[in-house]
Amino acid sequence: MTDTPQRKPNTTRSAPVGSIDLRAFADDGTAHEIWPCHHCLPWHAEVVQVEGEILVREWHAVDCPDFQELVDG
């Protein structure tokens, strides 16, 4: 039986992307810092207001390990 090579994650600019909404502020009002993702090229962030709450929406390649950790976490 031969081993199937593991598929390389697609984290290029043309990769499919997904987003996750994160709180923009800690409970004490301190703003969260936003750092770029070093694993995927399509990463970007935007500030959105949803039902009166200010959130940071991070966009990552769906194969990005950081995105997978955020989604699973």
Helices and strands as residue ranges (DSSP letters): E 17-23, E 44-50, E 53-61, H 65-72
